[in-house]
Every structure is written in C-alpha cells, then in structure tokens.
Amino acid sequence: MMKKNNKEKVLITGVAGFIGSNLANRLIKEGYEVLGIDTLEYGIKEQIPRGVKFFKRDIRSTNIYPLFKDVDYVFHLAAKNCLMDCQRDPVETSDINITGTMNIFEAARRAYVKKVVYAETAALYEGVDKFPSIENKIKPQGFYAISKLANHYFAKAYKKFFGLESVGLRYFNVYGPQQDYRRSIPPVMSAFIIKLLSAKAPIIYGDGEQKRDFIYVDDINDFHMLSIKTDQVNGRVFNLGSGKNYSVLEIYQIISNLLKVKIKPNFKEALDYENKISLADISEARKLGWAPKTIIEVGLKNMISYIRKEIRAGNINL
C-alpha cells in the first residue's frame, strides 16, 4: 500500500522525555512525519512538540503493535533511567528496560521497520578502568547498566534471527533544555541551576572531583539524523560524548559564575557504582563526519534560560 504522502515516518518511544522531545522537534523541522509513545509517568506531555501524533501507551503492551504500521524508523528512548531508582527497584527496571525493549524490537520486526535506533548507555563502562572505547570490555555494575547490556544482546539476536537492522547509541551525560529535573536525584546540571536560583546549597555526591563527559542534546540529535540517513551505522554501537570531561566541581563553578550566585555545596556520600572518570572515545562517530559543536558555557546558558522559563510558568517552585 502506498503512503498518503512522501514523508518518511518515524516513531519515538519516550517522546515526552528530555531527549525524545528534543528529537521530535528536530525531526518535524526536517520534514518527517512523527509518531510518539509515552506513558507520561516520567515524561511531560507539554514537552511534546506540536505536530507529533501522540499515543499514551506502555512499551510493554502489545497494543503498541498497530502503531508501527508503515513506520520507516524507530527511535527507542523510553526507559527507567534514574540510577538510584533502578537500584531500588531492579524488578521494575528489568520489566521496563528489558521486556519493554524486546516488545519494541518485536513490533518493529513485525512491521518491517527499516531500522531501530535504540539507547544504550555509557553506564555500561561503570567497571572499566580505562577511558571507554567500543572495544573496551564492559563491566556494568548497577541494575540500570545491566538492563541496557541485555538490550545490546537482544538487538544482535534480532538482527541474526530476523534481519532487523539497529544501531546502539551509548550516550554519555546528555544535557540541555527539557532535561528531567523532576527525578528523585536530578541530573547534576539541572540540580545545580535550580538550587542556586533558589538560593540553596547544591548537593554533590562524593568529593566533586569525579569527571564526566557532558554532551549537548543538539549534538546528539545531529547523530540521530545521521543514523537514519546512512547504512554505515547498521549493526554497530557508538559512543556519543563530547570527548572532553569536567569535574562536578568545575560544572558547579561554571554555573555559579553564569548565575553570579556563590553558595557552598553540601557534600554527601558517593554513589558506589559510578566511575570516578568518564571520557568518551568518539573516534568511530567522527569517522562518519559527526562532531560535537556546542561548548559547555553556551549549552549551560541555554539550560538556564529554559529553567528560568519553567520557573516563570510555575512548573518549578523555588
């Protein structure tokens, strides 16, 4: 059956989330027809861009299967991803992240989707001593990372047994507007900005010397677009980071300087399953012509503007 229009159709799981909503906006701007799935348990409906055909569905249910009809590409971003919450509830973590992902692969297989681009994670490198390249032996420690490792192997199995094309993206610390500040432990940048705007002391887990590779969401979306425009990514896994890292204290200092607010942080016990240092080897992604473009100060200014807007809208109470 011919499509009603010539637009390629893309389905995004987790479309109301941070990365999903930003990706949906990019796809619409580039002329794609976009469908979105989200339970809205973690995502925010107001973040879904106008133009997305939205369905409130659970990725674990077979009632999503009809939505995959005539879909060209799937971005599977839905997950239980707060590390602390995943540690507290490994059963639900497995159910959402493993069973849910299997259901997405199965729906895509039945609908003859061209490719599934799915989220892996840099947390797979939790037990690795050296800076991670794709070739490093991965040693996931926490339940979140373990669930994502299972997804990696299921993707390979769906290619081997059913021919389903996929590409796994190991995001490092993605940041930018619409980052989920509502988590029980919010991402560090959102947490710092909100605390400092509230004239409260930010919380740092550990000594603050731990270093993270932060990558801006627009740069991630550049690779997302590349992933559906070339077959060179098929069957592969890519690290997506900036190739540069900053300590948590350095991030605090940059945000403090941008806001012109100086409040000494409170230090709490470190999370024992996190690496001291993360730094992405992005050489394989660079070989395809991709490169991060956004410097940290510009990205943080954009985040600050977004959070100020959320405060004015009454979504954040200081």
N, C-alpha and C positions, 0 to 999 in steps of 0.2 A: 504494500500500500504506500502511495506517495505521501510525503509530508504536505501539510497545508501551506507551509512556507519553506523557504530555503534556509532558514536559520537552523544551525546545529543546536540540539537540545542538551542541556547539562543539568544533572540533578546533584544537589548538595545536601548531604546529611549534616546536621548541626548548623543549619543555615542561620539560626538566631544567635549563634555564638560569636565570639570575637573574630576568629579567622574566617569562619563561614560567611558572616555578614559582609565583611570587607571584600571577600572573594566574589560574592554575589553581585555587589556593586560594580566591581571591575568587569565581570562577565557581561552584565547588562550594557555597560558603556561600550563594550567591544562588539555588541550586536548579537549575543547569544540569547536563546530562549532559556530561562532558568526556572527550575522547579526546586523547592526546598522542603526538607523534612526536619522536624524538631519536636521534641516533647514539651519544650518550654519549661522543663524542670530546672535547667541551668541557663538556657538561652533567654533572650529578651525579645518579645515579639516586635517591639518598637524599633529594634535594630535592623529588622528585615527590610531591605530596600524595596521601594515601590517598583512594581514590575515583576517581582518574584511570585510565581504561583505557589502558594504555601499550603502545606498539609501538616496538621498536628498529628504526628504518628510516632510510634516507638519502633526503633530499628530492629527490635527483637520479634516483631509481629509479622506474620505472612501477609497482613493486609497492606503492606507496602508494595507487594509484587506488581499490582496493576500500574503503579506509578512509573515503573521502569519502561513501559511500552514506548518504543521509538526514541528512547534516550540514547544519545551518542556517547556521552562521557559521564562518569560519576566521580565526584569528589567526596570521599568518605572521611568526614572530620568529627562526627559525633562520637563522644567518649565520656566516660567518667575519668576526669584527669587531674583533680586536686590530689596531690601526692598524699597528704595527710588523711584525706577522706578515703582514699584507696587502701591505705594501711589499716584503717579502722574497720573497713568492710570488704574483705577480699572476695567474698561470695558475690556480692553485687558487682564488684569490679570485673570479675570473670564473666558474669552474665551479660553486662553491657558491652564490655570491650572485646570479648571473645565470641560469645554467642551472637551478639549483635552484628559483629563484623562478618561472621560466617553467613548470616542471613543476607547481608548486603551483597557479598560475593555470589550467593546463590541466586538472588534476584537479578543481578547483573548477567549471570550466566544464562538464565532462562530467557532473558530479553535480548540476548545477543548484543550487549553493550560493547562498544569498541575498546574501552579502556576504563579501569578503575584506578584513580589516583588516591591513595589512602595514607593516612597519617601514621607514621611510626614515631619515634621519639629519640632524642639524644639521651634520655634516661637509660637507654639500653647500654650505655657506656659507663654506668654507675661504678662498676667494679674494675674498670680499666685504668691502669696507672699512667699510660702514655696518652698524649693528645690523640683523640679518636679519628681514625680514617675508616673507610668502609671495610678495609682488610683487617682491622683490629679484631681480635677475639672479644666478643661481647660477654659481659658478666653481669646481667641485670640483678639488682638486689631487692628492690621494692616490688610490691604486687602490681603497681601500675606498669612498670617496665616489663615485668614478666608477662603480663597480658598482651603487651604490644609485641613481644617476641613471638608469642603464639600466632598473632596476626601475620607476621612476616612469613612463617612457615605455611600457614594456610593459603596465603597468596601464591606461594610457589606451587603448592599442591593443585590449586585451581588452574594454574597455567599448565601443569604437567598432565592432568587428567581431563581437563575440559577446554584447554586452549584460551582461557580468559586472560587477556593482557592486563597487566597492572604495573604501577610504579610506586615504590615506598619512599616517603619523604621523612627524613629524620630531622625534625625541627629542633633547633636549639632554643634559646629563650626569645620567643617572638613577643614583640611589644608594639604598642601603637593605640590609636583611638579605638574605643569599644572593647578594650581588654576587660576581662571579667573581674571587677573589683569587689564582687559580692561573695566570693569564696570564703570559707572558714579561715583560710590563710591566703589572703590576696596575693597576686603576683607582686614582686618587690617594688617595681616602679609605681604602680597604681597605689600601693600601700603607702609608700613614702610621700607621694604627692598629696594624698588625702589627709594623712596625719599632719603634714606641715601646714597645709591650708587650714586645718582645724586647730593649729597652734598646740598640737600634742606631739609627744615624743614618738618617733618611728620605732618599730621593733626590728631588731636584727637577730637572726638565729645564728649562733656561733660568734666568732670574733670579727666578722665582717671582712676578713682577708680572702675569703673564698672568691674565686674569679669565675665569671660567667660570660659566655659568648652571646651577646644580645643582637637580634636581627629584626629590622623594622618590617611591619606587615606588608607594606607596598613592595618591598624587595622580595618577600616570599611570594606575593602574587605574580611577580614577573616570572618566577619559575613555574608557578601553577600554569600560566598561559603557555609557557614553553612545553610543559608536559603533555598538553593536548594537541600541540601543533607539530610535534615531531615523534617519530617512532624510535628515535635513538635512545629514548629513556626506557623503553619497554623492557620489563623483566629485571629492572635494576633498582638500586637503592641509592639515595643521595643524601649527604649531609647538607643541611641548609642553615648556615650561620653567617656571621659577618667576617669570620677569620681573624677577629680581634676580640680580646676579652677585657673586662673591667671588674675590679673587686666590688663587692656590695658597698663598701665604704666609699669608693670612688663614685658610684652611682648616687649614693646619698649626697655626696658633696656637690655633684653637678646639679642635682635637683634643688638642693639648698641654695646654691648660687643663683639659679634661674628664678627661683621664687623670692630670693632675698630674705629668707627665713632661716634662722640658726637655732636649732633645738637639738640638744644632745640625745642620741638614740638610746633606747633601752636594749640591752643585750640579753638574749635567752639561750638556752641550751641548743646546740646544733642538732639538725636532723641527721641521724646516724647512717642513713642510706644514700646520702648525697655525696658526690665527689667534691673534693676541695677545689679542683680546677676543671673547667670545661673550655675547650677551644676547638672549633670545627675545622677539619680538613675539608675545604670546599673545592679542591682541585678538580674533582670529576664534574661538578656542576659548572665550573669555569670553562672546562673544555668545550661545553656546549654553547658558550658565548654569554652565559649569565654571570653577573657580578653584583654584589650589594652596592647600593648607591647612597643610602641615607646615613649621614653622620649622626652620632648619638645625640648631640645637642639639638639638632633640628627635629629628630624624632621625639625627643622629650618635650620640646616646646609644643608640638602638635598634641601630645598626650595631655599636657597641662591645659591647653585650650579646650580639649574635649571634656576633661573633668570639671573645669570651671562651668562649662555649659550644662553639665549634669547637675551641678550644684544649683545653678540658677533655675533649672527646671524642677527642682525639688526632689530629684532622684537620689541625692546624697545629702544626708543631714550632718552638718558639721557640729 
